[in-house]
Amino acid sequence: MKLPLSDIVLARLGDPRRGDIVTFSSPKDGVRLIKRVVGLPGDIVTMKNKQLLINGHPVGYVPIDVATEDAGDGNGLRLLRVREELGDHPYPIQWLSGTANAPTFGPIVIPADRYLMLGDNRDNSIDSRFIGLVPRELLIGRASRVLVSAAITKNWMPRMDRFGKSLYE
């Protein structure tokens, strides 16, 4: 646990688990990020055409729906939402149609005290594919709820339906 709004560690209350959403400082530039823990120390992680493999085992994906998301320029982006079955609680992720943001990497062996983070919006996420593995000492904590949310394509209008929403449903 870190002192709020600082990088001072008060106590180490445990290690993150696979599937947790955590906040951390980017090892690349120190920017605060929030991503999902996918690779743990000792894991071998590979991604082939967006399909994750953890220690040689493919991660399960269950289709949820196909939708269109406003791109902010009057155009809609088609996206595929799936439930990724990794960790204790499956969770939704999405892929953008016609784009592929680093869809293949690895295998990467995760060293001690390092974690591989991926965003749930896989084709629009600056995560471990770009910033590298995250050292344990840069982790701030586990996120559990949305504090506030704004629609970036709609003049930053509040998305009231997301305020206080649990990240683990």
Stockholm file with secondary structure:
# STOCKHOLM 1.0

chainA/1-169         MKLPLSDIVLARLGDPRRGDIVTFSSPKDGVRLIKRVVGLPGDIVTMKNKQLLINGHPVGYVPIDVATEDAGDGNGLRLLRVREELGDHPYPIQWLSGTANAPTFGPIVIPADRYLMLGDNRDNSIDSRFIGLVPRELLIGRASRVLVSAAITKNWMPRMDRFGKSLYE
#=GR chainA/1-169 SS CBCTTSCCBCCCCCCCCTTCEEEEECTTTCCEEEEEEEECTTCEEEEETTEEEETTEECEEEEEEEEEEECSSSCEEEEEEEEEECSSSCEEEEEETTCCSSCCEEEEECCTTEEEEECSBGGGCCSHHHHCCEEGGGEEEECCBCCCCEETTTTTEECGGGTTCBSCC
#=GC SS_cons         CBCTTSCCBCCCCCCCCTTCEEEEECTTTCCEEEEEEEECTTCEEEEETTEEEETTEECEEEEEEEEEEECSSSCEEEEEEEEEECSSSCEEEEEETTCCSSCCEEEEECCTTEEEEECSBGGGCCSHHHHCCEEGGGEEEECCBCCCCEETTTTTEECGGGTTCBSCC
//
